[in-house]
Amino acid sequence: MYEVLEREGKWDVDAEFQLPDLRGIIADADVVHDTVDLTSDYYDTADRDLLAHRVQLRRRSGDDDTGWQLKVPAGEGRVELHWASTETLPDAAANLLGGVSLGKSLASVATIHTVRNRYRLAESRSGELYAEIADDSVRASAGERLLAWREVEVELGPHAPSIPKRLVKRLTAAGARPSRFPSKLAHVVPSAPSVEPASPGARALLGYVNAQIDQIVLGDIELRRGRDPIHDTRVAIRRLRSTLRVFGKILDRSAPGRLDEELRWFAGLLGEVRDCQVQQRRFTEALDELPEELILGPVRARVRTDLQAVELPARARVTEAMDSPRYLALMAVLRSWRTSPPVDPEMSTAKLVKRARKAQRKADRRLVTALDVEDSDAALLHRARKAAKRARYAAELCQDVGGAKQTKRTVKHYKKFQSILGDHQDTVVAADLLRRMALASGTTVDENGFTFGLLYAREQRIAGECRQQARELL
């Protein structure tokens, strides 16, 4: 198996469309043309669960990419995983889809045949690919549904920053129009009917929610691959939970409560792993700053083994949870939001901004309360940090509808609080771990708690600095 990051643009064109001259689009680039004949069989569940998340599974033949391919949305592009061609879906690929498919069986849902006139723009000297322009004549079938159309795709090379504006202008001038469909599969197998957001407020809310769901789905697949997307997945869950908390009253009333609880459950399991990663890095950096004569005994080994003793069982619990009915039920709710989002399509921008500002006022109150005393309570500071995160994420959601400059300043303001109080919370966790390590080393032959005491004092100092920095931001 191997993977690539796919970044592309798509345009609808008529049968009479003539591809414009591609010379001069990129300075010092050669244009190399060839034609390939591609056949792709697409697979999904009977309920189109993969399509709902814009995930595609296909078996392709006809070019150097022959084999099984899995495409998963990732930011501005898609992660594309490849396996060799086999008669049946490789077990490794099927296992990756256990969460997205909700455990359902996969079957062929469409066959798409493409005659592709391919134009590669490559740097003259190095041969490095900048972009590939594909002029596709397509015939597709899905059950009794038969379609034929023509389209143009522009796929960027690995180091190209963006689709050249000059190319977009030439395509537009020749009659190309931005595609109505995100993929060929979406053209022939339409998604289940859903209510499209009509107002800017509804689009902002739904777009933000869908971006977090995309990241959670990508994290699910990456975890099943043995990768480590824990941080990005937790952040997406936090943003989604924050959205439920801040904007819950303007969502369908049946939506937020149970989903928030289940997201918190899974985020907690991921957090047990992430905390160990954070503290391992934190303690390693702290020990690197200490003179060697102050590191008494096998301190690094103690840190490593004690944290591994927590992290490895925590990882096992994450793996076990992801195969559980409870987790699949959580994924089923996220999937349902794709076709039946609990968002009023006519939601006003004013309602959205009002809820975001309420979150900001709540964060301000909690910050003042937590920092109002000289020796601030750790629990109050942690509570204030969570409120600052919600205020930040709510402002992020409103960036396109709530005044860009003001909203950007708001995001930056609460991000500072979140960062400082996040560092403070890390000291709280670190101090507790160091105290336990000191006690264990103090009763073990050839170990003592001296160095752990130094590290503990360091955490106390950092905690005080964090509190002072936060007060200065008020």
GUKE-990456 format. One record per residue: residue in three letters; y, z, x of N, C-alpha, C, O in turn. Coordinates in steps of 0.1 Angstrom, whole numbers, plus 2048, in hexadecimal, padded with zeros to 3 digits. Each point is the difference from the previous one (the first is absolute). Layout:
BEGIN
alaYZXYZXYZXYZX...
This chain:
BEGIN
met7F480080880C8007F880C80080980180680Atyr80A7F37F180D80080780A8007F57FE7FD7F5glu80F80680F80B8007F780C7F98058027FF80Cval8067FC7EB80D7FA80380A8057F67FD8057F5leu8107FB80E80B8037F78067F37FB8057F8807glu7F98067EC8057F37FA80E8027F98028097F8arg8077EF80C80D8007FA8047F17FC7FF7F7808glu8038077EB8027F37FC80A7FF7F480380A7FAgly8027EA8048087FC7F47F97F57F97F97F8806lys8098077ED7FA7F67F780A7F97F880A8067FBtrp7F57ED8038097F87F87F87F77F67F57FA804asp80F8057F07FA7F67F68077F380380C7FF802val7EC7F67FD8057F38027FA7F67F67F58037FBasp8117F28027FB7F67F77F77F78077FF80080Dala7F97F87EC7F77F68068077F68087FA7FB80Aglu8138027F38077F680880880680C8067F8807phe7F88147FB80880780B7FD7FA80D7F47FD803gln8168018057FE7FB80E80580B80A80B8057FFleu7EC7FF80980380B80A80B7FB8097FF7F5806pro80B8137FC80C7FC8097FC7FF80E7F5805804asp8137F58047FE7FE80E80080F8078098077FDleu7ED7FC80A7FE80D80680580180E80080B806arg8047EA80080580080D80D8078018097FE7F7gly7F980981480D80780280180D7F880A807802ile7EC7FD7F780180D7F980080B80A80880A7FFile7F07F580B80080A80B8027F880D7FA7F6803ala81080F8058037F980C7F480080A7F980A801asp8057EB8057F57FF80A7F28027FA7F7806806ala8077F67ED7F48027FA7FA7F27FC8077F77FCasp7EC8088067F87F47FD7FB8027F17FD80B7FCval8027E97FD7FA8007F37F27F98017FF7F5803val7F78137FA7F27FB8017FA7FF7F280080A7F9his7FB7EB8037FB7FE7F27F17FD8007FB7F9808asp7FF80E7EE7F27FC7FE7FD8037F18088057F9thr7EC7F88027FC8027F27F38078007F67FD807val80980D7F07F38077FE7FD8017F28097FF7F7asp7EA8028067FB8007F27F980E7FE7F6803806leu8108057F27FC80E7FE7FA8037F38057FB7F6thr7F180D8097FA8057F480080F8017FA806809ser80B8017ED80080F8007FB8057F38047FC7F5asp7F180D80B7FB8077F580680E8007FF80780Atyr8077FD7EB80780D7FF7F78097F87FA7FC7F6tyr80681180E7F880A7F980980C7FC80A803806asp7F28037EE80780B7FB7F78077F67F47FC7FEthr81080F7FC7F98077F68027F97F38097F77FFala7EF80C7F78027FA7F280E8047FB8067F87F8asp80081380C80D8057FB80B7FC80980C8047FEarg7F17F480C80A7FA80980880C80780C7FF802asp7EC80B80380780B8078067FC80D80A806804leu7F07F18048067FC80C80D7F87FE80A802807leu7F67F57EF80B7F87FD80C8097FC80C7FD803ala7F180E7F680A8097FB80880680C80C8027FFhis7EE80080C80680580C8047F580A80480380Carg7FB7F07F08037F58097F77FF80C8037FB80Aval7F180B7F47F57FF80B7F87F47FD7FC7FE7F4gln8007FB8167F87F47FE7F480080980180380Cleu7F47FA7EE7F37FE8087FB7F27FD7FE7FC7F5arg8007FD8167FB7F27FE7F67FC80C80080680Aarg7F87F07F27F87FA80B8047F28018007F87F7arg8058048158067F38037F77F88097F9805808ser8087EE7F67FA7F68088097F48028087FD7F8gly7F77FD8148077F380280980080C8067F6803asp7FD81680480880080C7FB80B8097F58057FEasp8137FE80C7FC80A80A80080E7FB7FC809806asp8097F97ED80080D7FA7F48017F68008097F7thr7F67EF80B7F48017F77FA80E8007FE80680Bgly7FF7FF7E97FA80E7FF8078087F58077FA7F8trp7F68138088058097F680E80580580280380Cgln8077FE7EA80E80480380580A7F67FE7FE7F4leu80880D81080580A7F780F80180480480380Blys8057FB7EB80E80180280580C7F87FE8027F4val80A80681380680D7FA80F8008038047FF80Bpro8048037EA80F80180280380B80A7FB80B800ala80E7F280A80580980A80E7FE8038037F7808gly8078107F280E7FE8038047F27FB7FE7FD7F4glu8087FC8158057F27FD7F57F68018037F47FCgly7F280F8087F57F78027F38047FA8008087F7arg7F57F480F7F28047FC7F880180C8007F8809val7F78137F77F680180A7F47F77FC7FC8027F4glu7FF7F68147F67F77FD7F48038098007FF80Cleu7F48057EE7F48048077F67F47FF7FF7FB7F5his7FA8028167F77F58007F28058047FE808809trp7F87F27F07F28028047F97F28018057F67F9ala7F180980E7F87F48017FB7FC7F37FE8087F7ser7FF7EB8077FB7FA7F47F18057FE7F87FE808thr8068087EC7F28047FC7FE7FD7F280A7FE7F8glu7EA8018047FD7FC7F280580B7F68057FD7F5thr7FA81080F80580A7F780B8088078017FF80Cleu8068097ED80B8078057FB80A80A7F78087FDpro80F7F980F7FB80980A80280F7FB80A8037FAasp7ED80580A80180E7FB80D8078058068087F9ala7FE7F481380D80680680C7FD7F78088087FDala7F87EB7FE80B7FC7F77FF8077F280A8057FBala7EA7FC8007FE8077F380480E8018068067F6asn7F780181580380E80180F80280080580B7FBleu8037EC80B80E8028018067FF7F280B8057FEleu7EF7F57F98057FE7F27FC80A7F68027FF7F4gly7F780B8117FA80B7F780B8067F77FD8037F4gly80F7FF81280B8077F88077F67F78038037F5val8007F18118087F67F87F87FB7F48067FD7F6ser7ED80180C7F87FA7F67FB80B7F67FA7FD7F6leu80A81080D7FC80B7F77F18017FF7FB8057F6gly7FE7F78147F18008007F97F67F87F48007FElys8147F67FC7FA7F67F87FA7F58088047FE80Cser7F37FA7EF7FA7F580780A7F48018097FF7F8leu7F57F98128097F48027F97F37FE7F47FF803ala8137F87F77F97F37FD80B7F580180C803801ser7EF7F080180A7F58018087FE7F37FB8017F5val8127FE80D8097FE7F58077F38008067FC7F6ala7FB7FD8158077F38017FB7F980D7FC80680Athr8057ED7F57FE7F780C80C7F78018057FA7F7ile80180681580C7F88037FD7F680B7FC80480Bhis8077F07F37FE7F580A80E7FB8048087FC7F7thr7FA80481680D7FC8057FF7F580B7F9802809val80E7F37F58027F780A80E80380780A7FF7FAarg7F580581280C8068078057F780B7F97FD80Aasn8137FD7F48077FA80B80880A8088098077FBarg7F27FC81180580B8088097FC80B7FC7F7808tyr81080F7F98097FC80A80380D80880680A7FBarg7F77F681280280C80880C7FE8098017F6808leu8088147F780C8008097FC80980C80080C7FEala7FF7EE80E7FC80880B8097FE80C8057F5802glu7FE8158068087FF80B7FB7F680A7F4801804ser8147F68017FB7F58087F980480D7F67FB803arg80F80F8047FA80480D7F58097FE7F57FE806ser80C80D7F27F680A7FF7F57FD7F67F5805800gly80F7F27F67F77FD7F57FF80B7F67F88007F7glu81180A80A80080C7F78047FB7F280A7F97FEleu7EE80B7F88037FC7F280C8077FA80080D800tyr80A7EC7FB80B8067F97FD8017F180280A7FAala7FA7EB8017FD7FF7F17F77F57FD7FF7F6807glu7FA80B7EE7F77F67FB8057FC7F28018097F7ile8027EB8078057FB7F37F47F87FA7FB7F7805ala80180E7EF7F47FA7F98057F97F38058077F8asp7F87EC8078027F97F47F37FE7F97F77F8804asp8078117F27F38017F97FF7F97F38088017F7ser7ED7F78087FC7FA7F37F48097FB7F6800807val80B8067ED7F780A7FC7F97FD7F38067FB7F7arg7ED8078097F87FF7F37F980D7FF7FA80580Aala8068017EA7FA80E7FF7F98017F28037F97F7ser7F381080A7F88027F37FD80F7FF7FD80780Aala8047FE7EA7FD80E7FD7FA8007F28067FF7F6gly7EC80280A7F97FE7F38037F27FB7FD7F6807glu8088097ED8037F37FA80E7FB8038047F57FCarg80481480B80E7FD8038007F680D7FB80480Aleu80C7F17F48017F680B80F7FE8038077FD7F6leu7FD80381680E7FE8038017F780D7F7800808ala8147F97F98047F880C80F8018028077FF7F7trp7FD80381680E8018038027FE80F7F77FE807arg8158017FC8047FE80E80A80B8048098047F8glu7F680181480980B8058027FF80F7F87F9807val81280D7FE80380180E80080F8058068087F9glu7F27FA81180080E8068067FF80E7FD7F6807val80A8147FD80580280E7FA80D80580480B7FBglu7F47F580F7FA80C80580580280E7FF7F7809leu8078157FA80680280D7F580380B7F68067FDgly80D7F780F7F880480B80280E8038098077FApro7EF7FF80F80080F80280D80580580380C7FEhis8057EC80A80C80680680D7FA7F980B803805ala7F47F57F180B7FA7F980780B7F87F98067F8pro8147FB80980780B7F88017FD7F17FE8097F8ser8047EB8048027FC7F27FF7F17FE8017F980Aile7FE8037EA8007F27FD80E7FA80380A8057FBpro7F77F080D80D7FB8048087FC7F47FB7F97F7lys81280A8088087FC7F58027F17FF8017FB7F5arg7FE7FF8178017F18007F57FA7F88017F67F9leu7F38108097F47FA7F98018037F17FD7F77F8val8088158048028037F280A7F67FA7FD7FB7F5lys80D80281280B7F77FA7FA7F27FE8027F97F6arg7F68028147FA7F37FF7F67FF7F58007F67F8leu7F88158067F68007F58078007F37FC7F87F7thr80F8108078078017F48077F27FD8007FC7F4ala8067FE8168077F47FE7F67F57FB8047F67F9ala7EF80B80C7F67F67FC7FA8027F27F87F87FCgly80C8147FE7FB8027F27F680C7FF7FB8027F5ala8028058167F780B7FF80780C7FA80C802801arg7EC8067F780580B7F97F880D8047F47FE801pro81280D8007F880C8037F58027F68027FE7F4ser7F28058117F47FF7F780180B7F680580B802arg7F57F27F27FF80A7F57F48098027FF80A7F9phe7F97F38117F38078017FF80680F8037F8809pro7F98147F87FF80580E7F47FA80880080280Cser7F77F87ED7F47FB8077FA7F47F78037FF7F4lys7F47FA8127F97F57F97F78077F57FF7FB7F5leu7FB81080F7F78077F68088047F47FB7FF7F5ala81180780D8088047F48047F47F78038027F5his7FD7F38118047F47F87F47FC7F78037FD7F4val7F18058107F57FB7F87F980C7F87FA7FE7F6val80880E80F7FB80C7F980C8097FD803809808pro8047F57ED80B8087FD7FD80F7FF7F58047FBser8148058097FF80E7FE8008037F18047F97F8ala7F68138058008057F280F8017FB809803808pro7F97FA7EC80E8017FA80680D8037F980B7FEser8137F580680780D80280F7FE7FC8057F57FFval8028167FF80E8007FC8087FF80D7FF809809glu8097ED7F88087FE80C80D8087FF8068007F5pro7FE80781580D80780080C7F77FE8017F6808ala80780C7EE80B7F77FD80D8058078097F7803ser7F98167FE80D8058057FF80380F7F5802805pro8167FE80280080380F7FA80E8027F980280Agly80A8087ED7FB80D8027F08008007FA806808ala8017F37EE7F18007FE7FA7F880C7F5805805arg8117F18007FB7F880B80080980D7F7800808ala8148087FA80180980B7F580A8007F980380Aleu8058037EA7F680B7FF7F27FB8027F8805808leu8057F07F17F27FA8017FE7FA80E7F5802805gly8157F88017FE7FB80E7FD80B80A7F87FE809tyr80F80D7F67FE80B8097F28067FE7F980380Aval8037FF7E97F38057FE7F57F78057F6805806asn80B7EE7F77F67F78057FF7FF80F7F57FE805ala81680480280080080F7F780C8057F97FE80Agln80980D7EF7F880C8047F17FE7FD7F7803808ile8067F77EC7F27FD7FD7FA7F680A7F4802804asp8147F48007FB7F780A7FC80780D7F57FD805gln81380C7FF7FD80780D7F48097FE7F8802809ile8068057EB7F58087FE7F37F88007F6804805val80A7F07F57F57F78007FC7FB80E7F5800804leu8167FC8037FD7FC80E7FA80C8087F77FE808gly80F80E7F67FA80C8067F28027FD7F8804808asp8047FA7EB7F28027FC7F77F68087F6805805ile80E7EF7FC7F87F68077FF80380F7F67FF807glu8168057FF80080480E7F880C8037F980080Bleu80780A7ED7F880C8027F17FC8007F8805808arg8047F27EE7F27FC8007FC7F780C7F47FF803arg8167FC8047FE7F880C7FE80980C7FC7FC80Bgly8078117F380080980C80D80180780180680Barg8097F47EF80E80180680680D7FC7FA8097FAasp8137F980B80780C7FD80E7FE7FA80A803806pro7F67F97ED80C7FE7F980580D7F98087FF7F6ile7F480C80F80280D7F880F8027FE8048047F5his8047FB81580E8037FF8077F77F58068057F7asp7F87EE80B8067F67F67FB8027F28087FF7F7thr7EB8058087FB8027F280680C7FA8038017F4arg7FE80A81480680C7FB80F7FE7FC8048057F6val8037F481280E7FD7FC8017F97F38088037F8ala7EF7F38068007F87F47FD8097F48067FF7F5ile7F080A80D7FD8097F580C80A7FD8038037F5arg80380181680C8097FE80B7F97F88068057F6arg7FC7EE80E80B7F97F87FC7FD7F28088017F7leu7EB7FD8067FC7FE7F380180D7F88048007F4arg7F780B81280180D7F980F8037FD8038057F5ser8057F981580F8027FE8057F87F48088067F9thr7F47EE8068057F77F57FB8067F38088007F6leu7EC8058097FB8067F480880D7FC8038027F5arg80080581680780D7FD80F7FE7FC8048067F6val8027F181180F7FD7FD8027F87F48098037F8phe7EF7F38068027F67F57F68027F57FF7F77F7gly7F98138097F58027F68058007F27F97FB7F7lys81380A8068058017F28047F27FA8017FF7F4ile8017F78158037F37FB7F47F68028017F47FEleu7F38128057F47F98007F88037F380480A7F9asp7F27EF8047F78037F57FB80F8027FB80380Barg8068057EB7FE80E8027F18048047FE80A806ser7F97ED7F77F28038037FD7FC80F7F5803805ala8147F78027FD7FB80D80180A80C7F7801807pro8148067FA80280780D7F780C8037FB80180Bgly8038087EB7FA80D8037F27FF8087FF80580Barg7F87F57EE7F27FF8068007F880D7F980480Aleu80E7F17F78007F880C80680880C7FB80080Basp8108087F280680880A7F680A8067FF80280Cglu7FA8047EB7F680A8047F57FA8097FC80680Aglu7FF7EE7F27F67FA8088057FA80D7F980180Aleu8137FA7F78067FC80C80280C80A7FD7FE80Carg80780D7EE80180C8097F38048067FF80480Btrp7F67FB7ED7F38048057FC7F780C7FC80580Aphe8067EE7F47FB7F780B80A80180C7FB80080Cala8128027F280980180B7FD80D80780280180Dgly7F980A7EC7FD80C8077F47FE80A80080680Bleu7F67F27F17F57FD8098057F880C7FC80380Bleu80C7F47F38067F880B8088098098007FE80Cgly80780B7EE8098098087F880980980680480Bglu7EE8007F27F88088097FD7F980D80080680Aval7FE7ED7F57FE7F880C80D7FE80780180180Carg8097FB7ED80D7FD80680680C8088067FE80Aasp7F980E7F080580C8067FA80280E80780380Acys7EC7FA7F77F980280D8067F580A80280380Cgln8007F17F08057F680880E8048058037FE80Cval8068067EB80D80480480080C80A8077FF80Agln7F180B7F380080B8097F97FD80E80480680Agln7F27F17F67FB7FC80D80A7FA80980280380Carg8067F47EE80B7F980880B80B8038057FF80Carg7FE8097EB80A80B8037FC80980B808802809phe7EC8037F77FC80980A7FE7F980E80380680Athr7F97EE7F67FE7F880C80D7FF80780280180Cglu8097FB7EC80D7FE80680680D80580680080Aala7F780B7EF80580D8047FA80480D807805809leu7EC7F97F87F980480D8047F780B80180580Casp8027EF7F28057F780A80D8048068047FE80Bglu80480A7ED80D8048047FF80D80880A804807leu7EB8037F87FF80D8077FB7FE80E7F97F7803pro80C8118077FB80080D7F18048007FC8087F8glu7FC7F18117F28028007FC80F8027F68047FBglu81280380D7FD80E8038018097F37FB80B800leu80B7F07F68018087F47F57FC7F58008067F6ile7F87F180E7F57FC7F77F38078057FA7FB809leu8048107F27F58098047F37FE7F88008037F4gly7F67F88137F37FE7F97FF7F27FA80A7F8801pro7EB8057F87FE7F37FA8087FE7F37F97FE7F5val81480280C8088007F47FF7F27F97FE8007F4arg8037F68137FF7F27FA7F27FE7F97FF7FB7F5ala7F780A8127F27FF7F98008087F47FA7FB7F6arg80C81180A8008097F48077F97F47FB7FF7F5val8117FB80E8087F97F67F87F47FA7FF7FE7F4arg7FB7FA8157F87F47FC7F48047F77FF7FA7F6thr7F981080F7F48037F88038077F37F97FE7F6asp81180B80A8038077F48067F67F57FD8027F4leu80B7F58108067F67F77F57F77FB8007FC7F4gln7F77FF8157F57F77FC7F78077F67FA7FA7F7ala80481380B7F78087F78068007F27F98027F6val8147FC8088067FF7F38017F17FB7FD7FD7F5glu8067FA8158037F27FC7F37F97FC8007F97F6leu7F58098117F47F87FD7FA8037F27FD7F77F9pro8028168037FC8037F380A7FB7F57FC7FC7F5ala81180480F80A7FB7F67FE7F17FE8027FC7F5arg7FB7FD8167FE7F27FE7F37FD7F88007F77F7ala7F681180B7F47FF7F88038027F17FA7F97F7arg80F8108068048037F28077F47FA7FF7FD7F4val80A7FD8148077F47FB7F67F57FD8017FA7F5thr7F58038147F67F67FD7F88037F47FD7F77F8glu7FF8168067F88047F58087FE7F37FB7FB7F6ala81280980A8097FF7F58017F17FB8007FD7F4met8017FA8168037F27FC7F47F97FA8017F67FAasp7F38108067F57FB7F97FD8087F37F67FE7FAser81380B8027FE8087F58057FA7F380A7F8801pro7F180B7F38057FC7F480F8047FE8087F87FAarg7FC81380B80D8057FE80A7F680780B7FD7FBtyr7F27FF8118087F78088017F27F980B7FA7FFleu7E98017FC8007F37F98098017F38067F67FCala7FA8157FE8088027F480F7FF8048087FA7F8leu7FB80C81380E7FF8058047F280380B7FB7FCmet7EC7FD80B8037F28038017F87F38077F67FFala7F180E7F78007F97F380E8017F98057F77FAval80181580780D8027FB80B7F78078087FA7FAleu7F78068138097F88087FE7F17FC80A7F97FFarg7EA8037FF7FE7F27FD8067FD7F28057F57FEser7F98157F98067FD7F280F7FF8008057F97F7trp80280D81380E7FE8008047F280380C7FC7FEarg7EB7FC8088047F28038017F87F38097F7800thr7EF80B7F68017F87F48078087F58057FA7F6ser7FA81380A8078087F580880B8067FD80C7FEpro80E7F080A80880B8068078087F58057FA7F6pro7FC81380C8078087F680F80080180780B801val7FF7E980080E7FE8028067F87F57FB7F67FCasp8108107FE8077F87F68067F4806809801809pro7F37F37F38067F480680F7FE7FF8067F8807glu80080F7EF80E7FF7FE80880D80680B8027FCmet7EE80580C80680D80580E7FD8078017F6808ser8088127F480E7FD80680180680E7F980A804thr80F7F080480380480D80680E8007FE809808ala80A7FA7EE80780D7FE7F680B80080280B806lys7F37F37F27F680B7FF7F980280E7FE80C803leu8007EA8047F980180D8098088097FC809807val8117F37FA80980680980380F7FC801809809lys7FF7FA7EA80280D7FB7F580980580280B805arg7F17F17FB7F580880480180280F7FC80B805ala8087EA80380080280E80B80A8047FE808809arg80D7F87F080B8098047FC80F7FC804809807lys7F47F87EE7FB80D7FD7F780680B80180B803ala7F77EC8037F780480B80980480C7FC809807gln80F7F07FB80980480C80680E7FD80180780Aarg8047FB7EA80680D7FD7F580C80280380A805lys7F17F37F77F580A8017FD80280F7FF80C804ala8017EA8047FE80180E80B8088077FD809808asp80F7F57F480C8078067FF80F7FD802808808arg7FA7FB7EB7FF80E7FD7F580780880280B805arg7F37EF7FC7F480680880480180E7FC80A807leu80B7ED7FF80480080E80980C8027FF80880Aval80B7FA7ED80A80B8027F880D7FE803809808thr7F57F87EE7F880D7FE7F880380D7FF80C804ala7FA7EA8017F780280B80780480D7FB808808leu8117F37FA80880280C80A80A7FF809802809asp7F78057EC80B80A7FD7FF80D807809808801val7EB7FA8047FD80D8087FE7FD80E7FC7F5804glu8068158058007FE80E7F27FC8057FE7F7807asp7F88117F47F27FD8047F97F97F47F98077F8ser8097EC8077FC7F97F47F08017FE7F97FF809asp8048037EA7F28017FC7F97F28028057F67FBala7EF80A80C7FA7F38027FC7F97F38007F47FFala7FB8147F77FC7FA7F480C7F97F87FE7F57FBleu80D81280680C7FA7FA8057F38078047F67F9leu7FB80A8148037F48087F77F57FD8047F47FFhis7EF80F7FF7F67F57FD8037FB7F27FF7F47FEarg8058157F98037FB7F280C7F78018017F67F8ala80980E81080D7F88017FD7F38068067F67FCarg7F180A80E7FC7F38067FA7F67F68037F4800lys7F48117F87FA7F87F680A7FA7F67FF7F57FCala80B81380080B7FC7F78087F58078057F77FAala7FE80B8138087F68087F87F38018067F57FFlys7ED80B8027F87F48008017F97F38027F47FFarg7FD8137F68017FA7F380D7F97FE8017F67FAala80A81180A80D7FB7FF8027F38088067F67FCarg7F480A8108007F48097F97F47FA8057F57FFtyr7EE80E7FC7F87F57FB8077FB7F37FF7F47FDala8078157FB8067FB7F480C7F78038027F67F9ala80580D81280C7F88047FB7F38058067F57FEglu7EE80B80A7FA7F38057FD7F77F48037F4801leu7F88127F57FC7F87F480C7F97FA7FF7F57FBcys80C81280580C7FB7F98097F780980B7FD7FCgln7F18008108097F980A8057F37FB80B7FC803asp7ED7FD7F58057F37FB8078007F38067F67FCval7FB8167FE8078017F380B80B7FF8078017F7gly7F980881480980B7FF80C80080980680A803gly7FE7EA80280A80080A7FA80180E7FD80B805ala8027EA8027F87FF80C80680980B7F8808806lys8157F87FD80680880A7FE80F7FE7FC807809gln8087FD7EB7FF80F7FD7F18048007FD80B805thr7FB7ED7F57F18048007FB80180E7F8808803lys80C7EF8067FB80080E80480D8067F8806808arg8157FE7F680480D8067F880B7FA7FD80A808thr8007F67EB7F880B7FA7F28008077FC80B803val7FE7EA7FE7F380080780180680E7F7808803lys8127F480480280580E80280F8007FB807809his80D7FE7EE80380E7FF7F48087FE7FD80A807tyr7FB7F37EF7F48087FD7F57FD80A7F7809801lys8097EC8057F67FD80A80280A80C7F6804806lys8167FF7FD80380980B7FB80E7FC7F9807809phe8097FE7EB7FB80C7FC7F18008007FA80A805gln8007EC7F67F17FF8007FB80180E7F5806802ser8117F38077FB80080E80180D8067F6805806ile8158027F980280D8067F780A7FA7FA808807leu8057F97EC7F88097F97F17FD8027F88097FFgly8057EA8037F27FC8037FC80680E7F5805801asp8157FA8087FD80680E7FE80F7FE7F7806807his8118007F07FE80F7FE7F38037FA7F980A805gln8027EE7F27F38027FA7F57FF80A7F6807800asp80C7EF8097F67FE80B7FF80D8097F5803805thr8168037FD80080D8087F980B7F97F9808806val8087F87ED7F980A7F87F17FE8017F880A803val8037EA7FC7F27FD8017FB80380E7F6805803ala8127F68077FD80280E7FF80E8047F7804807ala8128047F480080F8047F48077FB7FA808807asp8017F47ED7F48067FA7F47FC8087F7809803leu8087EA8017F57FC80880080680E7F5805805leu8177FD80180080680E7FC80E7FF7FA80580Aarg80A8027EC7FD80E7FF7F08027FF7FB809807arg7FF7EE7F17F18017FF7F97FC80D7F6806804met8107F08037FA7FC80D80280B80A7F7802808ala8148057F880380B80A7F680B7FD7FB80680Aleu8027FD7EA7F780B7FD7F27FC8047F8809806ala8047EB7F87F27FB8047FF80080F7F6804806ser8147F78018007FF80F80080E8067FA80280Bgly80D8087EF80180D8057F28078007FF80A807thr7F87F27F27F38067FF7F57F88067F48027FEthr8107F38097F67F780680180181080B800805val7E980080180080180F8077F48067FF7F57FCasp80980E80F8077F680780C7FA7F88067F6805glu7FE8107F080C7FC7F980980C7FD7FB80B800asn8127F27FE80980A7FB80B7FA7F88017F47FFgly8068147FA80A7FB7F780E7FE8058097FD7F9phe7F980481580D7FF8058077F37FD80B8007FAthr7EF7F58098067F37FD8037FD7F280A7FA7FCphe7EC80B7FB8037FE7F280C8087FB8077FC7F7gly7FB81081080C8087FD80D7F88038098017F9leu7F67F881380C7F88048027F57F580C7FD7FCleu7EA7FD8008017F57F68058057F38087FA7F9tyr7F38128038058067F480F8038008077FE7F7ala7FD80781580F8038018087F37FF80B8007FBarg7EF7F680B8077F37FF8017FB7F280B7FB7FCglu7EB8077FC8017FC7F180A8097F98087FA7F8gln7F981280B80A8097FA80E7FB8038098007F8arg7F97FC81580D7FB8048047F47F980B7FE7FBile7EB7F88048037F47F98038027F18087FA7FAala7F18108008028037F280F8047FE8067FC7F6gly7FE80D81380E8047FF80A7F580180A7FF7F9glu7F37F88118097F58028007F77F380B7FA7FDcys7EA8047FD7FF7F87F48098067F58077F97F9arg7F88148058088067F680F7FE8028077FE7F7gln7FD80481680E7FE8038047F27FE80B7FD7FAgln7ED7F980A8047F27FE8017FD7F18097F97FCala7EE80D7FC8017FD7F180D8067FA8067FA7F8arg7FE81280D80C8077FB80C7F78038097FF7F8glu7F77FB81480B7F88048027F37F880B7FA7FFleu7EA8027FA8017F47F78058037F28047F77F9leu7FC8168048058037F280F7FD7FE8058037F5
